[in-house]
Amino acid sequence: MLEAIEQFGRGLRGPSPYEMSGPFLQKRKEKVLDGFKEHKEAWELIGCSIMTDAWIDRKGRGVMNLVVHSAHGVLFLDSVDCSGDRKDDKYIFDLVDRYIEEIGEQHVVQVVTDNASVNTTTTRLLTGKRPSIFWNGCTAHCLDLMLEDIGKLRTVEETIASARQVIVFLYAHTRVLDLMRNFLKKDLVCSGVTRFATAYLNLKSLLDGQKELMQLFKSDEIEELGYLKQAKGNKANKVVS
């Protein structure tokens, strides 16, 4: 597009505000709606799943997203600002049930939510009205809760805390970080979907680089920097040793 504008030259007239908010916007809307057709055909042929995701945005507003998943892919349905509403089981059920009605009950196989208690109690309302539709908890969220509970075990909690001391020390000083990258040929910190998953990914990363880390902390280069004599460096050194 930019190359076409350049070739046309300075005489190119841009679209007016009316064209952008009127005809152009309408054409774009029609194109988006046309893209729904293949999704809806997949829903009618083999069924679909309605999925919800509740979260809080940067302004502190409670938001619930609803999407439809099928063999053709994922289609965004709606994003609802529920900040001023009481998000009990009836509220969530009414919201989901509205879209089941819109899609067609005969096309919906299941509803997938996270494992919050309010979502669990909503199951009874769905089963009572639409017994042919399953209500399932999100597997990823379930695993995340398991990781959180495992992290509360004393031995695991202490291990994660020790690993965090090493990582904080290595990433707190640019010269130490540069030295670490020279020894490991990679970064240690791994970002997961959630902070609980991140903790275990970082443990795996430390374990994979165990040999190189021990060489790093025994090296003359890091000794010359003097950081190992400081409190954080001393603690990290003991953990690695």
Order of alpha helices (4+ residues) and beta strands (2+ residues): alpha-alpha-alpha-beta-beta-beta-alpha-beta-alpha-beta-alpha-alpha-alpha-alpha-alpha-alpha-alpha
